[in-house]
Amino acid sequence: MGPESAAVVLEIVREAFGSRPPLDPPADALSETVSSIATRLALGGGLVARLDGEPVGALLLDAVGDSVYLRRFGVLTAARGHGVAGAMVQAATEAAVGRSWLRVVAREELPRTVGFWVSRGFWQTDRRSPYVELVRPVPTFHQVPTPDDMRALGARVAQELRPGDLVVLTGDLGAGKTTFTQGLGLGLGVEGAVTSPTFVIAREHRSRGDGPELVHVDAYRLGGAAELDDLDLDTTLDAAVTVVEWGEGVAEDLADSRLQVRITRDPSAPVSSDDPEVDPRTVEILRLGPRWAQT
């Protein structure tokens, strides 16, 4: 959104911030005007979320160096609980591609707000009472035409990994999750063929050298995080690279940091008639948590 949406954004900001518990000093957002919001929108732009066609959430984008700050992030009280805030974070992430970091400043008196950002993969980098700054890397996107290219990408990513790292893989059936993991295995130099562990749930591949072993888990048939805990992965987490296919929403609590890999195929993308191996995928890689803070 641009300056023409200033009035809509201001209305959302005032209601969202005004519904929070009183703060001392009061939230700066409550002193915004149409003019000040319009200026911010002119400089960095912003986003408005709609639910059934009605504006229910808004945020301002503020680019500073290699970072994009999310300012005046708010959702109308009546629209909370519908996934609006999460969708706004995803949209802001896409808008920030090309920068390195997403940053947000929250109030320490609002632990639920801070908790929301932590649940979205942000971690604290600074605290100057009453403000807490949190940060999250912006994901990288890779266009992958063929299975061989998928393995090559996995092998490159493997060079970043070390013992204790968690990789959470997401994608539809046939998206290429196991193919990507085969590349990880090649890059890590592990023994044995990396295949789908669907029927055994988890496979361990020892390293041929001094590197970490690979623990390959398929969570497709698991009922949730409790069943994942039953696999006793804690016994290998510190010494191995653990890869969990179908792990989104299940495996995040295994470690405080993770490499989140989402593989998608555009159904409208043409399949090459000259080379049936060409079936393009987009791979989104998001490095979450303090482990990746310096990369």
Contacts in CASP RR format, 6 or more apart in sequence:
PFRMAT RR
TARGET T0000
AUTHOR 0000-0000-0000
METHOD contacts of the structure
MODEL  1
MGPESAAVVLEIVREAFGSRPPLDPPADALSETVSSIATRLALGGGLVAR
LDGEPVGALLLDAVGDSVYLRRFGVLTAARGHGVAGAMVQAATEAAVGRS
WLRVVAREELPRTVGFWVSRGFWQTDRRSPYVELVRPVPTFHQVPTPDDM
RALGARVAQELRPGDLVVLTGDLGAGKTTFTQGLGLGLGVEGAVTSPTFV
IAREHRSRGDGPELVHVDAYRLGGAAELDDLDLDTTLDAAVTVVEWGEGV
AEDLADSRLQVRITRDPSAPVSSDDPEVDPRTVEILRLGPRWAQT
1 8 0 8 1.000
1 9 0 8 1.000
1 41 0 8 1.000
1 45 0 8 1.000
1 46 0 8 1.000
1 47 0 8 1.000
1 48 0 8 1.000
1 58 0 8 1.000
2 41 0 8 1.000
2 42 0 8 1.000
2 45 0 8 1.000
2 46 0 8 1.000
3 38 0 8 1.000
3 39 0 8 1.000
3 41 0 8 1.000
3 42 0 8 1.000
5 41 0 8 1.000
5 46 0 8 1.000
5 48 0 8 1.000
6 34 0 8 1.000
6 35 0 8 1.000
6 37 0 8 1.000
6 38 0 8 1.000
6 41 0 8 1.000
7 34 0 8 1.000
8 48 0 8 1.000
8 55 0 8 1.000
8 58 0 8 1.000
9 37 0 8 1.000
9 41 0 8 1.000
9 46 0 8 1.000
9 48 0 8 1.000
9 58 0 8 1.000
9 60 0 8 1.000
9 72 0 8 1.000
10 32 0 8 1.000
10 33 0 8 1.000
10 34 0 8 1.000
10 37 0 8 1.000
11 55 0 8 1.000
12 48 0 8 1.000
12 55 0 8 1.000
12 56 0 8 1.000
12 57 0 8 1.000
12 58 0 8 1.000
12 74 0 8 1.000
12 75 0 8 1.000
12 76 0 8 1.000
13 29 0 8 1.000
13 32 0 8 1.000
13 37 0 8 1.000
13 58 0 8 1.000
13 72 0 8 1.000
13 74 0 8 1.000
14 29 0 8 1.000
14 30 0 8 1.000
14 32 0 8 1.000
15 76 0 8 1.000
15 77 0 8 1.000
16 57 0 8 1.000
16 74 0 8 1.000
16 75 0 8 1.000
16 76 0 8 1.000
16 77 0 8 1.000
17 27 0 8 1.000
17 29 0 8 1.000
17 30 0 8 1.000
17 72 0 8 1.000
17 74 0 8 1.000
18 27 0 8 1.000
18 30 0 8 1.000
19 77 0 8 1.000
20 27 0 8 1.000
20 110 0 8 1.000
21 109 0 8 1.000
21 110 0 8 1.000
23 107 0 8 1.000
23 109 0 8 1.000
23 110 0 8 1.000
23 130 0 8 1.000
25 130 0 8 1.000
27 107 0 8 1.000
29 72 0 8 1.000
32 72 0 8 1.000
37 60 0 8 1.000
37 72 0 8 1.000
40 60 0 8 1.000
40 62 0 8 1.000
40 71 0 8 1.000
40 72 0 8 1.000
41 60 0 8 1.000
43 62 0 8 1.000
44 60 0 8 1.000
44 61 0 8 1.000
44 62 0 8 1.000
44 63 0 8 1.000
45 60 0 8 1.000
45 61 0 8 1.000
46 58 0 8 1.000
46 59 0 8 1.000
46 60 0 8 1.000
46 61 0 8 1.000
46 95 0 8 1.000
47 58 0 8 1.000
47 59 0 8 1.000
47 61 0 8 1.000
47 88 0 8 1.000
47 91 0 8 1.000
47 92 0 8 1.000
47 95 0 8 1.000
48 55 0 8 1.000
48 57 0 8 1.000
48 58 0 8 1.000
49 55 0 8 1.000
49 56 0 8 1.000
49 57 0 8 1.000
49 58 0 8 1.000
49 75 0 8 1.000
49 84 0 8 1.000
49 87 0 8 1.000
49 88 0 8 1.000
49 91 0 8 1.000
50 56 0 8 1.000
51 79 0 8 1.000
51 82 0 8 1.000
51 84 0 8 1.000
56 75 0 8 1.000
56 76 0 8 1.000
56 78 0 8 1.000
56 79 0 8 1.000
56 84 0 8 1.000
57 74 0 8 1.000
57 75 0 8 1.000
57 76 0 8 1.000
57 79 0 8 1.000
57 84 0 8 1.000
57 88 0 8 1.000
58 72 0 8 1.000
58 73 0 8 1.000
58 74 0 8 1.000
59 70 0 8 1.000
59 71 0 8 1.000
59 72 0 8 1.000
59 73 0 8 1.000
59 74 0 8 1.000
59 88 0 8 1.000
59 92 0 8 1.000
60 70 0 8 1.000
60 71 0 8 1.000
60 72 0 8 1.000
61 68 0 8 1.000
61 69 0 8 1.000
61 70 0 8 1.000
61 71 0 8 1.000
61 92 0 8 1.000
61 95 0 8 1.000
61 96 0 8 1.000
62 68 0 8 1.000
62 69 0 8 1.000
62 70 0 8 1.000
62 71 0 8 1.000
63 69 0 8 1.000
63 99 0 8 1.000
64 103 0 8 1.000
65 99 0 8 1.000
66 99 0 8 1.000
66 100 0 8 1.000
66 101 0 8 1.000
67 99 0 8 1.000
67 100 0 8 1.000
67 101 0 8 1.000
67 102 0 8 1.000
67 103 0 8 1.000
67 135 0 8 1.000
68 92 0 8 1.000
68 95 0 8 1.000
68 96 0 8 1.000
68 99 0 8 1.000
68 101 0 8 1.000
68 102 0 8 1.000
68 103 0 8 1.000
68 138 0 8 1.000
69 103 0 8 1.000
69 104 0 8 1.000
69 105 0 8 1.000
70 89 0 8 1.000
70 92 0 8 1.000
70 102 0 8 1.000
70 103 0 8 1.000
70 104 0 8 1.000
73 85 0 8 1.000
73 88 0 8 1.000
73 104 0 8 1.000
74 85 0 8 1.000
74 88 0 8 1.000
75 84 0 8 1.000
75 85 0 8 1.000
75 88 0 8 1.000
85 116 0 8 1.000
86 120 0 8 1.000
89 120 0 8 1.000
92 102 0 8 1.000
93 102 0 8 1.000
93 138 0 8 1.000
93 139 0 8 1.000
96 102 0 8 1.000
96 138 0 8 1.000
97 138 0 8 1.000
97 139 0 8 1.000
97 141 0 8 1.000
98 138 0 8 1.000
99 138 0 8 1.000
100 137 0 8 1.000
100 138 0 8 1.000
101 135 0 8 1.000
101 136 0 8 1.000
101 137 0 8 1.000
101 138 0 8 1.000
102 122 0 8 1.000
102 135 0 8 1.000
102 136 0 8 1.000
102 137 0 8 1.000
102 138 0 8 1.000
103 133 0 8 1.000
103 134 0 8 1.000
103 135 0 8 1.000
103 136 0 8 1.000
104 117 0 8 1.000
104 122 0 8 1.000
104 133 0 8 1.000
104 134 0 8 1.000
104 135 0 8 1.000
105 131 0 8 1.000
105 132 0 8 1.000
105 133 0 8 1.000
105 134 0 8 1.000
106 113 0 8 1.000
106 114 0 8 1.000
106 117 0 8 1.000
106 131 0 8 1.000
106 132 0 8 1.000
106 134 0 8 1.000
107 113 0 8 1.000
107 130 0 8 1.000
107 131 0 8 1.000
107 132 0 8 1.000
108 114 0 8 1.000
108 127 0 8 1.000
108 129 0 8 1.000
108 130 0 8 1.000
108 131 0 8 1.000
108 132 0 8 1.000
109 130 0 8 1.000
114 124 0 8 1.000
114 132 0 8 1.000
114 134 0 8 1.000
117 134 0 8 1.000
118 124 0 8 1.000
118 134 0 8 1.000
120 136 0 8 1.000
121 136 0 8 1.000
121 288 0 8 1.000
121 289 0 8 1.000
122 134 0 8 1.000
122 135 0 8 1.000
122 136 0 8 1.000
123 134 0 8 1.000
123 135 0 8 1.000
123 136 0 8 1.000
123 289 0 8 1.000
123 290 0 8 1.000
123 293 0 8 1.000
124 132 0 8 1.000
124 133 0 8 1.000
124 134 0 8 1.000
125 133 0 8 1.000
125 134 0 8 1.000
125 135 0 8 1.000
125 293 0 8 1.000
126 132 0 8 1.000
126 133 0 8 1.000
127 133 0 8 1.000
135 293 0 8 1.000
136 288 0 8 1.000
136 289 0 8 1.000
137 286 0 8 1.000
137 287 0 8 1.000
137 288 0 8 1.000
137 292 0 8 1.000
137 295 0 8 1.000
139 260 0 8 1.000
139 284 0 8 1.000
139 285 0 8 1.000
139 286 0 8 1.000
139 287 0 8 1.000
140 284 0 8 1.000
140 285 0 8 1.000
141 282 0 8 1.000
141 283 0 8 1.000
141 284 0 8 1.000
141 285 0 8 1.000
142 153 0 8 1.000
142 282 0 8 1.000
142 283 0 8 1.000
142 285 0 8 1.000
143 280 0 8 1.000
143 281 0 8 1.000
143 282 0 8 1.000
144 150 0 8 1.000
144 153 0 8 1.000
144 280 0 8 1.000
144 281 0 8 1.000
144 282 0 8 1.000
144 283 0 8 1.000
145 278 0 8 1.000
145 279 0 8 1.000
145 280 0 8 1.000
146 275 0 8 1.000
146 277 0 8 1.000
146 278 0 8 1.000
146 279 0 8 1.000
147 176 0 8 1.000
147 179 0 8 1.000
147 277 0 8 1.000
148 277 0 8 1.000
150 176 0 8 1.000
150 179 0 8 1.000
150 180 0 8 1.000
150 183 0 8 1.000
150 281 0 8 1.000
150 283 0 8 1.000
151 179 0 8 1.000
151 180 0 8 1.000
151 182 0 8 1.000
151 183 0 8 1.000
151 186 0 8 1.000
152 183 0 8 1.000
153 180 0 8 1.000
153 183 0 8 1.000
153 283 0 8 1.000
154 180 0 8 1.000
154 181 0 8 1.000
154 182 0 8 1.000
154 183 0 8 1.000
154 184 0 8 1.000
154 186 0 8 1.000
154 187 0 8 1.000
155 183 0 8 1.000
155 184 0 8 1.000
155 185 0 8 1.000
155 186 0 8 1.000
155 187 0 8 1.000
157 184 0 8 1.000
157 259 0 8 1.000
157 261 0 8 1.000
157 285 0 8 1.000
158 183 0 8 1.000
158 184 0 8 1.000
158 185 0 8 1.000
158 186 0 8 1.000
158 187 0 8 1.000
158 188 0 8 1.000
158 241 0 8 1.000
159 187 0 8 1.000
160 259 0 8 1.000
160 295 0 8 1.000
161 167 0 8 1.000
161 184 0 8 1.000
161 188 0 8 1.000
161 212 0 8 1.000
161 241 0 8 1.000
161 259 0 8 1.000
162 212 0 8 1.000
162 241 0 8 1.000
163 211 0 8 1.000
163 212 0 8 1.000
163 238 0 8 1.000
163 239 0 8 1.000
163 240 0 8 1.000
163 241 0 8 1.000
164 212 0 8 1.000
164 237 0 8 1.000
164 238 0 8 1.000
164 239 0 8 1.000
164 240 0 8 1.000
164 241 0 8 1.000
164 242 0 8 1.000
164 255 0 8 1.000
165 212 0 8 1.000
165 241 0 8 1.000
165 242 0 8 1.000
165 255 0 8 1.000
165 257 0 8 1.000
165 258 0 8 1.000
165 259 0 8 1.000
165 291 0 8 1.000
166 237 0 8 1.000
166 242 0 8 1.000
166 244 0 8 1.000
166 251 0 8 1.000
166 254 0 8 1.000
166 255 0 8 1.000
166 257 0 8 1.000
166 258 0 8 1.000
166 259 0 8 1.000
167 184 0 8 1.000
167 241 0 8 1.000
167 242 0 8 1.000
167 243 0 8 1.000
167 244 0 8 1.000
167 258 0 8 1.000
167 259 0 8 1.000
167 260 0 8 1.000
167 261 0 8 1.000
168 244 0 8 1.000
168 247 0 8 1.000
168 248 0 8 1.000
168 251 0 8 1.000
168 252 0 8 1.000
168 258 0 8 1.000
168 259 0 8 1.000
168 260 0 8 1.000
168 261 0 8 1.000
169 177 0 8 1.000
169 180 0 8 1.000
169 181 0 8 1.000
169 243 0 8 1.000
169 244 0 8 1.000
169 245 0 8 1.000
169 246 0 8 1.000
169 247 0 8 1.000
169 261 0 8 1.000
169 263 0 8 1.000
170 177 0 8 1.000
170 246 0 8 1.000
170 247 0 8 1.000
170 248 0 8 1.000
170 260 0 8 1.000
170 261 0 8 1.000
170 262 0 8 1.000
170 263 0 8 1.000
171 177 0 8 1.000
171 246 0 8 1.000
171 262 0 8 1.000
171 263 0 8 1.000
171 264 0 8 1.000
172 264 0 8 1.000
172 265 0 8 1.000
175 263 0 8 1.000
175 264 0 8 1.000
175 265 0 8 1.000
175 281 0 8 1.000
176 263 0 8 1.000
176 281 0 8 1.000
177 245 0 8 1.000
177 246 0 8 1.000
177 263 0 8 1.000
178 194 0 8 1.000
178 195 0 8 1.000
178 196 0 8 1.000
178 245 0 8 1.000
180 261 0 8 1.000
180 263 0 8 1.000
180 283 0 8 1.000
181 194 0 8 1.000
181 214 0 8 1.000
181 216 0 8 1.000
181 243 0 8 1.000
181 245 0 8 1.000
182 194 0 8 1.000
183 194 0 8 1.000
184 194 0 8 1.000
184 214 0 8 1.000
184 241 0 8 1.000
184 243 0 8 1.000
185 194 0 8 1.000
185 205 0 8 1.000
185 214 0 8 1.000
188 207 0 8 1.000
188 211 0 8 1.000
188 212 0 8 1.000
188 214 0 8 1.000
188 241 0 8 1.000
189 207 0 8 1.000
189 208 0 8 1.000
189 209 0 8 1.000
189 211 0 8 1.000
190 205 0 8 1.000
190 206 0 8 1.000
190 207 0 8 1.000
190 208 0 8 1.000
190 213 0 8 1.000
190 214 0 8 1.000
191 205 0 8 1.000
191 206 0 8 1.000
191 207 0 8 1.000
191 208 0 8 1.000
192 205 0 8 1.000
194 203 0 8 1.000
194 205 0 8 1.000
194 214 0 8 1.000
194 216 0 8 1.000
195 203 0 8 1.000
196 218 0 8 1.000
196 245 0 8 1.000
197 203 0 8 1.000
197 216 0 8 1.000
197 217 0 8 1.000
197 218 0 8 1.000
197 245 0 8 1.000
198 218 0 8 1.000
198 220 0 8 1.000
198 221 0 8 1.000
201 217 0 8 1.000
201 218 0 8 1.000
201 221 0 8 1.000
201 222 0 8 1.000
201 231 0 8 1.000
202 215 0 8 1.000
202 216 0 8 1.000
202 217 0 8 1.000
202 218 0 8 1.000
202 231 0 8 1.000
202 233 0 8 1.000
203 215 0 8 1.000
203 216 0 8 1.000
204 213 0 8 1.000
204 214 0 8 1.000
204 215 0 8 1.000
204 216 0 8 1.000
204 236 0 8 1.000
204 240 0 8 1.000
205 213 0 8 1.000
205 214 0 8 1.000
205 215 0 8 1.000
205 216 0 8 1.000
206 213 0 8 1.000
207 213 0 8 1.000
207 214 0 8 1.000
212 239 0 8 1.000
212 240 0 8 1.000
212 241 0 8 1.000
213 236 0 8 1.000
213 239 0 8 1.000
213 240 0 8 1.000
213 241 0 8 1.000
214 240 0 8 1.000
214 241 0 8 1.000
214 243 0 8 1.000
215 233 0 8 1.000
215 236 0 8 1.000
215 240 0 8 1.000
215 241 0 8 1.000
215 242 0 8 1.000
215 243 0 8 1.000
216 243 0 8 1.000
216 245 0 8 1.000
217 228 0 8 1.000
217 231 0 8 1.000
217 233 0 8 1.000
217 242 0 8 1.000
217 243 0 8 1.000
217 244 0 8 1.000
217 245 0 8 1.000
217 251 0 8 1.000
218 244 0 8 1.000
218 245 0 8 1.000
218 246 0 8 1.000
219 228 0 8 1.000
219 244 0 8 1.000
219 245 0 8 1.000
219 246 0 8 1.000
219 247 0 8 1.000
219 250 0 8 1.000
219 251 0 8 1.000
220 245 0 8 1.000
220 246 0 8 1.000
222 228 0 8 1.000
222 246 0 8 1.000
222 250 0 8 1.000
223 250 0 8 1.000
224 250 0 8 1.000
225 249 0 8 1.000
225 250 0 8 1.000
225 251 0 8 1.000
225 253 0 8 1.000
228 244 0 8 1.000
228 250 0 8 1.000
228 251 0 8 1.000
228 254 0 8 1.000
233 242 0 8 1.000
233 254 0 8 1.000
236 242 0 8 1.000
237 254 0 8 1.000
237 255 0 8 1.000
242 254 0 8 1.000
244 250 0 8 1.000
244 251 0 8 1.000
244 254 0 8 1.000
248 260 0 8 1.000
248 262 0 8 1.000
251 258 0 8 1.000
252 258 0 8 1.000
255 291 0 8 1.000
256 289 0 8 1.000
256 290 0 8 1.000
256 291 0 8 1.000
257 287 0 8 1.000
257 288 0 8 1.000
257 289 0 8 1.000
257 290 0 8 1.000
257 291 0 8 1.000
257 292 0 8 1.000
258 288 0 8 1.000
258 289 0 8 1.000
259 285 0 8 1.000
259 286 0 8 1.000
259 287 0 8 1.000
259 288 0 8 1.000
259 292 0 8 1.000
260 285 0 8 1.000
260 286 0 8 1.000
260 287 0 8 1.000
260 288 0 8 1.000
261 283 0 8 1.000
261 284 0 8 1.000
261 285 0 8 1.000
261 286 0 8 1.000
262 283 0 8 1.000
262 284 0 8 1.000
262 286 0 8 1.000
263 281 0 8 1.000
263 282 0 8 1.000
263 283 0 8 1.000
263 284 0 8 1.000
264 281 0 8 1.000
264 282 0 8 1.000
264 284 0 8 1.000
265 279 0 8 1.000
265 280 0 8 1.000
265 281 0 8 1.000
265 282 0 8 1.000
266 280 0 8 1.000
266 282 0 8 1.000
269 279 0 8 1.000
269 280 0 8 1.000
271 278 0 8 1.000
271 279 0 8 1.000
272 278 0 8 1.000
287 295 0 8 1.000
END
